[in-house]
């Protein structure tokens, strides 16, 4: 598809990130609403950092790669995370990409913050700043709140 319509690349990449952000909100939001989460996890949670630690543990069981570490500033709501062994790596192991390619992880990073602090999906946006597909040693994502138009007035 991209080879036939190269101008559509940006739209397709954004759609993949968007789908992952919605999926993160639905999947992990459902997990966080489950009775098991409420009985087993919530009693140990004192803040958003604890909640993110639990989400990280669940995520690492899924086989998408390994969420190796994260930094979360609960005041500014800035979030960075490092992923190792992303499953995207196999698609680019022979040919390095010229740009970040972990669309699913980008959407998931923003989705985590939607769940922790947002009132709705797309309260946060993420950017992949390092990517193994480009030759970096790990994938790194930075997330920040989306500035609402009305906040600028």
Secondary structure, DSSP 8 states (H G I E B T S, - for coil): -TTT-GGGHHHHHHHHHHHHHHHHHHHHHHHHHSHHIIIIIGGG--SHHHHHHHHHHHHTTTTS-EEEEEEEETTTTEEEEEEES-GGGGGGSSS--SS---HHHHHHHHHHHHHHH-SSTTSEEEEEEE-GGGT-SSEEEEEEE---GGGG-
